């Protein structure tokens, strides 16, 4: 058991009680009470996580124990060889890229890494990439297209890095260029939002033939805090949930709007409670989508990708 979210208090208490009984010397004699507590815990998780609001979904997407890119590299992919640097400025650790293998299929893997320890988070800027990160990602995508490798993008960022240095080095320009180039790369692209999908930082590696999203991830033009700050001049416990609801940022909403193609179910209680189970679901999804896309010619792939994004939104 690790840190818990505000709405998980009852779940945390039950887990603590089950752990206490399992660790007790007389645990063998507590079989029936333990079974009853486990049944009660499963029902409670199903009830709580089946009725999460948009803001609570955002909190789950940010859970400190939620699986990140490099966790999935270890559990969902068979092999990974990292490729560093953008050949212009440096190696942004918020975006990782490299050759990977999944279920025997070679791919180019690109994604955001937030970091687990404080030192790693500072090194990764909490998943907020700089221009050199998007330049690196784009260079690796072009390499993938050259060698006819499909591209897999795993998205998990609160947004691109908002510092002065990043703006001076062309942050907006690089993201716009990346979006443009991804629309016309003649190779299959599968994108999955595994945690936070914030603003242009997510969109910079988010243009694909298939876009999936984990059940308790979010994908939005702005974070709820940023939206609340603009609309109500303050991000408070009252305005943040209002903003999250207004943004329609959950997987269920975005699937309904046609912004994403598929919602990936998470294990009971969220991906952070069963990382390996989530990795198996992700691996199965990626394998299936890559197999379907491999059957298309380059021209059919590009035509379908263009049509996919052109039909998004409502027009009168």
N, C-alpha and C positions, 0 to 999 in steps of 0.2 A: 504494500500500500504506500502511495506517495501523497503528494499534495492533492487536495480536492477542491472542487469549485463550490460556490455558495449554495447552489441548488442540490448538491450531492451529499449534504450533511447526513441525511438518513441512510443513504447507501454506505457512506464511510463508516457510520456507527455499526451497521450490520456486518460489514466486512471485518471491522475490528473485533467484534464479538466472535465471529466465526474463526478468525485467526487465533484468538485467545483460547477457544475451546480445542482447536486442533493442536495447539502447542502444550496443552495441559497433560500431565502424566496419565490421567484417567480418560484420555481422549477416546480410547477403544470402547469405553462404555457409554459414550455420548453419541452413538450412531444415529438414533432417531431424532434427537433434538438438532443435531447438525444437519441432517437431511431436511428437516422442516425449515431451519434458518436459510439454507441454500435455496430452497423453493421460494421462500419469502423474498430473498435477495434478487433472484431472477425476475420475479413478478414486479418488484419495486423498480429495477432497472428498466424493464420494459415499459412501465407506466411513466417514469420520469423522462426517459429518452424518447418515448413516443409522443411526447407533448412539449418538446422544447420550443421556446419562442426564438425569433431571429437573433436577439442579443445573446441568449444563452448558447445558441449555435456558434456564434462568434467566439464566445469564451471557450467552448470545447475545441474549436479549431486552433486556439492558442495554448492549449494545455501543455505544460512544460514536459510531460512525458509522451506527448503525441509523436508517433514515428515520423522521422524526417527523411530526406532524400537518401542520405548515406545508410540509414537503417534499412531502407528498401533495397539498396545496392547489395547489402549483406544477405537479405532474406528472399527477395523476389528475382534477383538476377544471378546468373551462373558465373559471370566474369565481368570485371570492369578494369579498364586501363585508362587512367585519367590523363587528359591533355590540358596543359597549362598555358596561360598567357594569351594576350591579344595581339602580339607582335607590334605594339605601338606604345603602350604605357606600362602595363603591369598585369599581374594575375589577381583578379578579383575573386576572393574566396567565398563570396555570397552566391556566385554561380559556379557550379561544377559541371564539367563536360568530359566526355571520353567515349571510347569504344566499349560496348557492352554486349553481352550475350544473354538472351532470355529464351529458355526452352529450345536451345539450339539455334536460334535465329540471331544473326549479328545486327546490331542497331547502334545508332549514335545516341547516347543518353545525355540529356542536358536538364539541369534543374537547380532550384534554389536550396541552399543549406543555411539554416539559422544558427546552428551550433547548440551544444548541450551544456558544456561548462561555461563559466563566465569568460574565460580566456578565449574559447572558441567563438562564443557569441560576439565578442569584441572584434575578433579577427574577421568574422563573417558579417559584421555590421547588422546583426540580427536578421539576416536575410535580405537586407536592402542593398541591391546591386548598384554599382557605379557604371559610368559609360563603358569602361574597359570590360566589364562583365558582359554587357550586351554585344560589344564588339567581338569578344571571345566566342560567345554563343553563336553569333552569326557566321564567323569564320568556320566553326566546326560544322554548322549546318551546310554551308557551301561544300565543305569537304565530303560530307555524307552524300550530298546530291551527286558529286563528281564520281564517287565510288558506288553509287546506287544502293546506299544503305538507308533503311527507314529511320526516322527520327522519333525519339520518345522524349517528351518534355514533362517534367514533374514540377508543378507550380506551388510555391509556398512562400509568399512574401507579403508584408504589410504595405509594400510600395517601393518604388525606386528610391535610392538614397537622396534626401532632400537638401544636401549641403551645397554651399557656394562653389566648392571645387568641382563637384559633379556637374553643376550647371555651366561652369566655365568650360568644362571639357565636352559639352554638347550632349547632355543627358537626353533632352527631348528629341534632338535630331537622331540619336542612335536608336531610341525606341521606335520612332516613326520609320526609320530605315529598316529596322528588324521586322516590323509589321508588314511593310511593303514587300520585302524579300521573301518572307514566309508564305505570302500568297502565291508566289510563282516558283517555288522550289519544286522541281520535277521528281519528287520522291515522297513516299507516304509520311505523314506527320500525325502522331497521336499525342494529345495533350491531356493531362489529368491534374486537376486542382486537388492536392492532397491535404492542404491546410488553409492558409490564408491566400486569397486571390485579390490582392489590393491594387487597384488603379493600373496605370501604365506599366508599373513594375511587373505585374502579372501578364499583361497583354503583350509585353515585349518578347515573350516566348510562348504566347498562347494562341497562335493562329494555326489551326490544324484541320485535317480531314475528319478526325473524330475528337470530340472534346468530352471528357468524362469528369466527374466531380464526386468526391467522397461525400457521403450522406451528411456529415457534420462539418464540412468545409464551408467557406463562403467565397463569393466572387462578386466584386463590386467596383464601381467607378471611383469610389472613395471609401475610406474607413468610416464606421459609425461616429467615431470621435471627431474626425475631420468634418463630416457632414453636420454634426451637432454644433461644432464651433462656428460654422458658417451661418447656419440657419438661426440658432438661438444664442450665439455669442458665448456659449459655455458648454463644455462636455461634462455633464453631471449624471448622477444615477437616474435622473428622470429623462434627460434629453437623449442619452445614448441608446436606450431601448426604443425610443420613438424614431430616431434616425434609422436604426437597424431595420425596423418594421417598414419604414417608408422606402428604403432602398431595394426591397425585394431581392435580397442577396443569397437566399438559401438555395440548395440544390433543387428542391421541389419547385420553387418559383421559376428558376432559370430553365429547368427542363420544360416546364409548361410554356414558357415564352420562346423556346427554341434556341436559346443562347448556348445551352449545352445539349449534348446528344444523349448522355446516359448518367444516371445517378447510381453510384456504387454503394451498396449497403455496407454499413460498418458492423463489427461485432457488437453484441449486446453490451451497452455501457460505453461505447466509443472505441476507436482504434487504439487508444492508449491502454485499454484493458486487455487487449489481445493483439499485439503487433504482428505476430506471426500469422494469425488468422486473416488480418487485413492484408498482409503481404501476399497470401495465397489468392485472395480475391482480386487484388490488383494484377498479379501475374496472369491469372486466368483471363482477365479483361484485356490486357495488353496483347496477349498471345492471340486471342480471338480477333481483335481488331486488325492487327498486323497481317494475319492470314487473309482476312477479307480484302484488305487494301492491296495486298500483293497481287491479286487477280486482275487489277485494273491497269490499263495502259497509262503512260504519263499524261497524255492529252485528256483522257477521261478523268483522271485524277484531278487535274487542274481545272477542268470545266466544272466538275462537281464541287470543288472547293470554292470556286468563284460564286457559283449559284447558292451555295450554303450561306455565305456571308451576305450576299446581296438580298436574300429574302428575310433577313432578320429585321425586326422592328415592325411598326404599324404605320401605314401611310393612308392618307385620304385623298 
